[in-house]
Every structure is written in structure tokens, then in C-alpha cells.
């Protein structure tokens, strides 16, 4: 708080442990918790998801993750890790489906 000028605001991404006495009157804290269902975020998230998100994806402002499913269940993880070590995977999320290789 010593680094903030009078009237300054501190944005935290975790719940703050500071008290009003720590704020020195003219300073304030904004908690930017990225939790969807906390009361102060519900209206914003409903508007964002219902009204804007699909348009943002269509316009390319938000790009979904590239996902690659590894073949062979758990056995596919070994090949996926080897590809990662060789630098052959970029900008993709590798997903293993253990149940696919299971003999149930």
C-alpha cells in the first residue's frame, strides 16, 4: 500500500487480507476474482456469455484452445510427452482419454 499514491487503487486476483485501516483512507482495493458465480460477477458474466462471446469468437477476438486427442488411452500419453520434449507441439492442448485403452 505504501507504493500507491493518494486516491490509488490496488487490483488483486485473490481475496485481500488488508483492512480499512491499512488503506490509509484515500486508497482502495478492487478484488478481481475470476470466479463466475460470485454475486458481483453474475450479471456481467450472463451478459458476456449470452450476448457477446459467440460474436467475439466469430470475429477472432477470442480464439478457442486447439485440442488434440491422443490415441490409445493411457498408452498415448507416452508418445504425447515425447512429442512435447522434441518441441513438436505448439499452441495445442494434448488430451488423453484413459478409458479408451481400458480393457473393462
C-alpha positions in Angstrom: 0.0 0.0 0.0 3.0 2.3 0.5 3.5 2.3 -3.3 0.1 3.7 -4.0 -0.4 7.4 -4.4 -3.3 9.1 -2.6 -6.5 8.0 -4.4 -4.7 5.0 -5.8 -6.4 1.6 -6.3 -5.0 -1.8 -5.9 -6.4 -4.7 -8.0 -5.9 -8.1 -6.6 -6.8 -11.5 -8.1 -7.0 -13.2 -4.6 -9.1 -12.2 -1.7 -7.3 -9.4 0.2 -6.4 -9.6 3.9 -6.0 -5.8 4.1 -8.3 -3.9 6.4 -9.8 -0.4 6.1 -7.1 0.8 8.5 -4.4 -0.5 6.0 -5.9 1.6 3.2 -5.0 5.0 4.7 -8.4 6.5 3.8 -7.9 7.6 0.2 -6.7 4.3 -1.2 -8.9 1.4 -2.2 -8.8 -2.3 -3.2 -10.6 -3.9 -6.0 -10.9 -7.7 -5.9 -10.8 -9.0 -9.4 -11.7 -12.6 -8.6 -12.3 -14.5 -11.8 -15.0 -16.7 -10.3 -18.1 -16.8 -12.4 -20.7 -17.4 -9.8 -19.9 -14.9 -7.1 -22.7 -12.4 -6.7 -20.8 -9.3 -8.1 -19.9 -11.2 -11.3 -23.2 -12.9 -12.2 -24.8 -10.1 -14.1 -21.5 -9.3 -16.0 -21.0 -13.0 -16.9 -24.5 -13.6 -18.0 -24.3 -10.6 -20.4 -20.9 -11.6 -21.6 -21.7 -15.2 -22.3 -25.2 -14.7 -23.6 -24.8 -11.6 -25.7 -21.1 -11.3 -26.7 -19.0 -14.4 -26.5 -20.1 -16.1 -29.8 -19.6 -12.8 -31.7 -16.1 -12.4 -30.2 -15.2 -15.9 -31.3 -16.6 -15.3 -34.8 -14.6 -12.1 -35.1 -11.5 -13.7 -33.9 -11.1 -11.6 -30.8 -11.2 -14.7 -28.7 -9.7 -17.9 -30.0 -10.6 -21.3 -28.5 -7.8 -23.7 -27.5 -6.6 -26.1 -30.1 -7.2 -29.5 -28.7 -5.6 -32.8 -29.9 -6.9 -36.1 -28.5 -4.1 -38.6 -28.1 -4.9 -42.0 -29.5 -4.6 -45.2 -27.4 -5.8 -44.1 -24.0 -3.1 -44.1 -21.3 -0.6 -45.5 -23.8 -0.9 -42.4 -25.9 0.5 -40.2 -23.1 4.0 -41.6 -23.7 4.0 -40.5 -27.3 2.5 -37.2 -26.4 5.2 -36.5 -23.9 7.9 -37.5 -26.4 6.4 -35.0 -28.9 6.4 -32.3 -26.3 10.1 -33.0 -25.4 11.0 -32.8 -29.1 9.2 -29.5 -29.5 6.7 -30.8 -31.9 3.6 -29.5 -30.1 3.0 -25.8 -30.0 -0.2 -23.9 -29.1 -2.2 -27.1 -28.6 -3.6 -28.9 -25.6 -3.0 -32.6 -25.6 -5.8 -34.7 -24.1 -5.7 -38.3 -23.1 -8.8 -40.4 -22.7 -7.7 -43.2 -20.4 -11.0 -45.1 -20.8 -10.3 -45.7 -24.5 -7.4 -48.1 -23.8 -9.0 -49.8 -20.8 -10.0 -53.5 -21.1 -13.1 -53.4 -19.0 
